[in-house]
Amino acid sequence: MKNWKYMLFSLALSAGLLASAVPAAAAPQQPWIKVNDQAIEYAAETAPIAQDGTTLVPLRTTLEALNAKLAGTADDTITVVVEGRTITLKSKLERIHGVTYSPIRIIGDVAGYEVSWDQATRTVKLVSKAAAPETVSQTGGRGFLWEVENNGTTVYLVGSMHIADDSFYPLRDEFEEAFSEADYLGVEIDISKAADEAQQNLILSMGTYQDGSTLKDHISAETYAKLGGVLKQNGLEPDILDAYKPWVVDSTLASLKSAATGYEASAGVDLYFIQKALERQMPIIELESYESQLSMFNNFSKELQERNLNTTLDNIDVVEDSVNAMAEMWKTGNDEQLLELTNSFSEDEEYNQAMLIDRNLGMAEKIDGYLKSGKNEEYMIVVGAAHYLGEHGIIKLLEDKGYTVVRK
């Protein structure tokens, strides 16, 4: 697969998984918080924290900057006084160095502010709704959404793009309505847990060399030299990724380059719904696991890992155009282009078998189990869009089981 499609396909299927594997020298800076264009001043030890696509802020300090008062917290419940009104809301809370943190969007919403993200400056902008100009609601795109029903149980199938930007939002009403009706959110893996110590240790144990060798001992001198040149061109030391295996280096390079163009896992469709589920305290079901996905990459043959890395290195300069093309495919909900992209990878048997065929079978079996549960419940399943179409896609597998899958 000597073309740019492989790199984008890998991102579409697995971006966000390796976020915590990126070396600190390559990690983005922490976000700024601005209220009506005025930056909130935080003490160094209580600065905002970017965590798995969510900006966490110290609760009390931020509320005060928004002219609101913290009345108290208990478990994941916050009591806030806004303009004399006492409001109780649910939110994921974290204690960091003795300070209570909460997602900024929850705080901004309850205090009466429009919350947006400026990727270029890595700034969360809060504008009081009273001062915000009236705007016409714009829909980010058609996307990919299907519906399956069986004996009172409904499953909504959402095709995600794991990397996105603000132009994808707001999603069209059908997505939001499906989520509001769902009892469970199903995802490949819950990438909000990417920074957990257990996941980081798993990535380090699988993705780094444990025998004293380094990357240059496992790839050709030509590939290693090419990698060093690309890293230097991007302001990084040529040996910064020496501890990592080729599959980690490959994904890290593609993720960093796509992030530089404004597309990040933090804006991905799956993480968008994961965040909403956490805020709503909706159960999140993982169709796969961190270990199964990491093992898949780790078990790629030495030849495939180096071949994939070379494809990324050879196409690193066309990432922006390529991601834009894939984003346009998602926004227009173009089934033909999605199917063409999926089918283009059947030429590499090892890659196609691991990334699509085997995983699709497992996910389709789990969805079949939900449909047969007999509980009259509703599920929203959000997995990479490329998993759905084609001869081995989830939709065909469900249809083979006798279900009718309807495009929405």
Buried (B, 14 or more C-beta within 10 A) or exposed (E): BEEBBBBBBBBBBBBBBBBBBBBEEBEBEEBBBBBEEEEBEBEEEBEBBBBBBBBBBBBBBBBEBBEBEBEEBEEBEBBBEBEEEEBEBBBBBBEEEEBBBBBBBBBBBBBBBBBBBEBEEBBBBBBBEEEEEEEEEEBBBBBBBBBBBBEEBBBBBBBBBBBBBEEBBEBBEBBEEBBEEBBBBBBBBBBBBBBBEEBEEBBBEBBBBEEEEBBBEBBEEEBBEBBBEBBEEEEBEBBBBBBBBBBBBBBBBBBBBBBEBBBBBBBBBBBBBBBBBBBEEBEBBBBBEBBBBBEBBBEBEEEBBBBBBBBBBBBBEBBBEBBEBBBEBBBEBBBEBBBBBBBBBBEBEEBBEBBBBBBBEEBBEBBBEBBEBEEEBBBBBBBBBBBBBBEBBBBBBBEEBEBEBEEB
